[in-house]
Amino acid sequence: MQFTRRHILAGTAGLAATPLLPAISANAAAPLAEKQAPSFYRYKVGDAQVTVISDGINTFALPETFVLNAKKDEVNTALDKAFLPKDKVSIHFAPLVINTGGKLVVLDTGNGPGAFASSKGNVGQFASNLAAAGIDPKSIDMVVISHFHGDHINGLLTAENVLAFPNAEVLVPAVEWKYFMDDGEMGKQTSDRMKGVFANARRVFDAGLKKKVTPYEHGKDVAPGLQAVATLGHTPGHTSFILSSGPDKIFIQSDVTNHPALFVSNPGWHLMFDQDPQMAEATRRKVYDMLVADKMRVQGFHYPFPAMGYVEKDGTGYRLVAAPWNPTL
């Protein structure tokens, strides 16, 4: 049976003519909840288990220069097309815990406890959601860092400025380490943002971490089944990963794109946080063409939670197709 406007209007009229039901006195069963449940999600890649741990969402007014080579009106049009409010941006953060069967690996650490306090709990949720997922920070064997922006490294420290993962080796991209620990490179910076990135990296790694740091090279496995892939442009040593187990694999893209409604759909747009925007664009197109051709799953640090899906070609850009939620492992 096909419903027409006449059917709907007739049904509405019938409801209007129905006598009111007798009033029933009832009390509210419970007070309204004041917060969400802890945010973590698990799935398998072969024999490896991935736990996506939400670090929260940062919402802020859309800057004029959020996209360097597109007008604010164009950005608002893209947000509206994705059924998102105009003039604001909400950025998700999704660190990972990977259980390889032999190692327990944290991949990036979120915004950290300072951001949790300053944002009134909107971001910096990694530690509390990690605990809710039943994972003890002392049990972590390795922490692998993709690059040195604060939303990826600040969770290496607790609110007391001590190591959040006291028994873990910390692996960082060799190119990234060389660049951000170079006093000459730090002295060349002219923007307040980049000066802040350098200062924050020094702050984090000077807090007892330097002796635990092991630089890694691109193209090699940094943990069992976890290969480091150079995806340069966002930062000089920006790294993504391919997690493989048996015939199954997933591409962990780190910050190849930021907000997917903007930069997956418009790969030619340049994000204000990309250090080399032209290189970042070339990397983005190369990676996404590969994902489309191989039909490979992709995990995105800034995708909406649980931040995993597939990419398909869509005109001159791409479209993110969220993987279906699976209630079982």
Number of C-alpha atoms within 10 A of each C-alpha: 3 4 7 9 8 9 11 11 11 12 11 11 11 10 11 10 8 8 7 8 6 6 6 6 5 6 6 6 6 6 6 7 7 6 6 6 9 16 20 19 18 19 17 17 18 15 13 21 18 20 21 28 31 29 32 24 21 16 14 11 11 16 12 13 13 18 20 15 13 15 12 18 12 12 21 19 16 18 19 14 12 13 10 15 13 17 17 14 19 16 18 22 30 32 25 27 23 24 18 21 10 10 15 21 25 24 24 26 30 29 24 25 24 19 21 19 13 11 14 10 16 15 26 29 26 29 23 15 20 23 13 15 17 8 15 12 18 11 14 21 18 21 26 28 25 29 24 25 21 19 21 24 24 25 27 25 22 15 14 9 14 14 18 20 21 16 15 21 18 21 21 23 24 14 19 21 20 14 16 20 15 12 11 10 12 17 10 10 14 9 8 8 11 16 14 15 17 22 14 18 18 15 14 21 18 11 13 14 17 12 10 13 17 14 16 19 18 19 12 13 16 21 20 16 17 23 21 24 20 19 26 23 23 29 23 23 24 27 29 26 25 17 23 19 17 10 7 14 19 23 22 25 23 27 26 27 27 21 20 19 21 22 22 24 20 20 22 21 21 25 24 15 18 21 16 16 21 15 17 27 24 15 20 24 17 12 17 25 17 13 19 16 12 10 13 17 20 25 24 26 32 23 24 19 22 24 21 24 17 19 22 17 16 12 9 9 16 21 19 18 13 17 13 8 11 9 8 7 7
